[in-house]
Structure formats: C-alpha cells, structure tokens
C-alpha cells in the first residue's frame, strides 16, 4: 500500500509535466488493484482543479484516492479573521472558500508557500503573533523548488516565526499526524486492514513528508527527482531514525527495482 506525493515525485517542479515512470507506476497500481492515496501539499489551486490537472496530463486517479490540505482546512482553521500569506493563487482559493481576511487584528496567521516573502511581511506576521494570533501552516515542506532555485519551505518559515515569537504552530497538511490519519482513513476504504506499518510513503521531501511518515511507522522511499539533486545533499545530515529506507532517482527506477 502506498501514500504518494505529487510535486517533485509524480510531476516536475520545473514545468509540472509527469516525471519519468510516474504515470506508468500509477497505472500499475491500478492494474494490480494495490491500495494507494495521492497525498499532495497543493494549496495554490482548488482541490478539484488540481486533481483535474493531474487527469489532464495522463494520470488515471479516482478522486477518492486524492487528498490535499485544502480539503481539511475548514475543519482546522476558522473562516473568520485570517491573515493569510502565500501565492496569489492561494489567496484567491481562500476567497472562493469564503475565508475572511483580516490584516489588522487577526485570530490566525495562515502560511502557504511563495518564493518572494518580504521582510515587511515577516514583520507583520511577528506583530500579529505577539499580539495573540495563532500560527498555522498549510503544510511543513522543508524546501520550495521553482525556476531552478530552492527557497525556504513553509516548514522553515514556521520554524523562523516560532523562534522569533515563541508561538507554537499547527500544520494542516503533510507531515502532520492529523493529515496522515485522514489519508489512512481514506485508504482503509480500499482495504480495511491498512495501518501505518503496512504503508510505504514515496516523496522527494525527505525532511518533511518522509520524516513525519517515519515517525508514524511507515516505510519510506526518497526520490531525488524533486527538491534535492542527490541523497548526499541531505540524508547524511538526518537523524538516523528519520533516514529513508530506500532512495531512488525517480518513479521509473522504483518500478525497475521493486
């Protein structure tokens, strides 16, 4: 059984095209009736829009096998009085979900990803948190890759704000245990015997996605088709308990080796 990441794992960070072997891997799971969930930290597009994009580029996935943080957000963050930070698409998606923005005295500071956060935005976030707002991240990704550059991910920004203000944070998407628990519950609709120790998580985010999966007892596969150019950039510096069980170049190599 599998949990499978999307960005950098199934589709390229560069142009959002399918990575070698990714369509074939999903097709093989479908053919063999192997249970799986697509677990993405998509926050820019509406959930169904991003799902439809995956279908449009060749993935054969039913919507009941898809989960992203936006699908859980309404149960995690109250819609009133939110200071939201992230890409323009993310803010538009929140508006479509009837979230009310407040940049004067918000109840919640909500962080998603973008590559060009300004110092003034960080200053504003800090003021809101010190004034009593809660801190929530849409996910806890370590690195954000775009245009052949790597930026601090939401997880890194959350750590920065926590250190600056001593305000602890919550996470909606991966690698939060709540998100993985929801994914497990959905997987159990395919196979009632599913448990974390029967699942293999595949992702290019070895610190975020795979670290959280490992802590819950999942087997982990790290692919170097996304955020990291090689395992040597990051794996030797991880706690031994959180290191991935296997490392492969991409989904094609996984198909050839497993």
MOHU-V862136 format. One record per helix or strand of 3 or more residues. SS is the DSSP state (2 for helix, 1 for strand). FROM is the first residue (numbers start at 0). LEN is the number of residues. Records with the same first field share a line. If there is no record, write none. Layout:
BEGIN
SS=FROM-LEN / FROM-LEN
END
This chain:
BEGIN
1=1-3 / 35-5 / 65-3 / 81-4 / 107-4 / 133-4 / 142-4 / 148-4 / 168-3 / 199-4 / 218-5 / 245-3
2=21-11 / 46-10 / 62-3 / 68-3 / 72-4 / 87-9 / 118-12 / 153-12 / 176-11 / 195-3 / 208-7 / 230-3 / 234-3 / 239-3 / 250-7
END
